[in-house]
Amino acid sequence: MDTVESLRDELLGAVSAADGLDALDQVRITALGKKGRITEQMKGLGKLDPEARREAGQMLNALKDEVAAALDSRKSDLARGALDAKLASETLDVTLPSRHEARGRIHPITQTIDELTAIFTEMGFTVADGPNIESDYYNFEALNFPPDHPARQEHDTFYMAPNADGERKVLRTHTSPVQVRHMEKNTPPIRIIIPGRTYRSDHDATHSPMFHQVEGLVIDKKTHMGHLKGCLTDFCRAFFKVDDLPLRFRPSYFPFTEPSAEVDIGCSRKGGGLTIGAGDDWLEILGSGMVHPNVLRHAGIDPTEYQGFAFGMGIERIAMLKYGIPDLRPFYDTDVRWMRHYGFVPIAQPTVAGGL
């Protein structure tokens, strides 16, 4: 009896004194291992008479359970203490100023959208938005695309799985569907721009399956091609910061405008580089034209009373031209080094008055 009691006091004291998980595990081995002290005591029970063996066995089993419980309790306490110490050492003081090298940057796409929005809102435009997943009607039919137009083929457009009615939605290939939706719900005069994501099945150094466009729409009773030319001339000169930037309008074809025109800006390629401004070469920048009467009819507007113009351009393209970004793909690579080089300070909000 005295031996078991003294062993109990010794082992429980060792458990309480263990100052780490390794030390506690050593106590467990010493007490309960194959050659542990309680194990050795139980091996000697066979030498005792039956009555003494029964009494001693009960006491040793009780001691074994008590020591095991003490080990578990102490292990929990030590683990909790280790976690608390780790959390305390990893505490972040959020009141401290951020490290300079960890400051965020505004993405060039976001910056470009802010810049063109500042310019067009100064001209009296408002910003409109619409769904990224569109019906065939809004994406093609209401915009005067013929049924056999190449843009309606799967090699160019992302189609969704058919719904219960057999209709196949599309990822919008341009932001033009928003023009139709806006005209359906609003009475002219209308003056909007529509920046947003668009999707086409294409991918290389200058094309991405997801990219950004901005389109503009003006509808009223007196707007004509001269207004379109003046609007785009003012925009391009303000955006590229070239006061005498020359623009050239070339006849073209788009299903949703008539007449249609591609717009080029002047540039120079001397020395193997590209400089935007007056020069001996031209660079295609956007498409435009007078809104087709069929588009107005689809939107519920009488083309004998109203007319207007529309234009569209790739946001990544004009960002690449303005900021000298040679490849489209890094726009979406989430490379912090690229962002440090091409990103913008968050507080530099572009305005026409304050500067872009």
Buried (B, 14 or more C-beta within 10 A) or exposed (E): EEEBEEBBEEBBEBBEEBEEBEBBEBBBEBBBEEEBBBBEBBEEEEEEEEEEBEEBBEBBEEBBEBBBEBBEEBBEEBEEEEEEEEEEEEEEEEEEEEEEEEEEBBBBBBBBBBBBBBBBBBBEBEBBEBEBEBBBEBBBBBBBBEEEEEBBEEEEBBBEEEEEEEEEBBBBBBBBBBBBBBBEEBEBBBBBBBBBBBBBBEEEEBBBEBBBBBBBBBBEEEBEBEBBBEBBBBBBBBBBEBEEBBBBBEEBEBBBBBBBBBBBBBBBEEEEEBBBBEBEEBBBBBBBBBBBBBBBEBBEBEBEEBBBBBBBBBBBBBBBBBEEBEEBEBBBEEEEEBBEEBBBEEEEEBEBEEEB
